[in-house]
Amino acid sequence: MAYIATGVTTGINESREMPAASKIKIPVMVEVFRQLVDGDFDLNTKVTLTKSARDWGYGSLCDARIGSTYSVSRLLSLMIDVSDNTATNMLIRRVGRQRINATMRELGLTHTRLGDFIRSNGPIRWALRSSPADMMHLLDAMAKNQLVDEWSSREMIAILRGQHHNGLLPEPLPPGTDIAHKTGTLHDTLNDVGIVYGDGDDPYVIAVMTTDLPTLDAGRRFIRGVSKMAYAALGKFAEWRGDTTFTSPDRAATQLPDQQMWTPPATTATPATAEPPDTSTPEPAPPGPGD
């Protein structure tokens, strides 16, 4: 977590590399805007749906007719706000997977990599990787209007504000709290990273990643708990600074959209925040990544 106004940061296992799931779509968006600024194409440029871009893990664009065309602007919205995997693959093909990875390295990210297109039936745990620190680095620059450039940062924040899956970081916050964020889900992984604005202009950046979860419910409780604690702590800090931007959250949890996806057998355990080596016998890959 980082408080933009003061530069105060804190974290636990923030440099541990873990499955990124759909959170990897933020780096894809960053590269799209980098190439937009370079003049390679514009938001109205059309991208054609090909058979190889289809992925049935999440989103409805996979059912569209092959040869259908969509604007870059529309694909960005589908990729981030509803986490459409096919839209993501279309944008990856447009900008280039290697160029996405190269840009992330140039930005100083050391654990973020896109090892393949979004393939729900492939090794997505290892193909899509990142760390909380890497995501914090991106979002901190974005919140300061310094990621790619000021226009790009503002546009990316606007897209992230349109997120449809709001049952993790936003859930325990006061109704109407302004948050720009992106979630990620696999069968044993839940992530949510974003910029929280509260009621004022001094935001904080928060990135929570969990994996090796016994149940997705365990991950939901953990991420919501961290989000609530962060908001409360920043409220106290703001009061100490003579600021009244933040107020104490008090809202009951509700069902979230990702519960319609995977439902592992219910057990009680504490979610892990780091990923041990996987020595188990491989099983068929579940659908994903999702929201």
ABEGO torsion letter per residue (X at the ends): XBBAAAGBBBBBGAABBBBAEAAAAAAAAAAAAAAAAAGABBAABBBBBBAAABBAABEAAAABBBGBBBBAAAAAAAAAAAGBAAAAAAAAAAAEAAAAAAAAAAAGBAABBBABBBBAABBAAAABBBBAAAAAAAAAAAAAGABGBAAAAAAAAAAAAABABAABAAAABBBGBBBBBBBBBBAABBBBBBBBAEABABBBBBBBBBBGBABAAAAAAAAAAAAAAAAAAAAAAAAAAGBAABBBBBBBBBBBAAAABBBBBBBBBBBBABBBBBABBBBBBBBOBBX
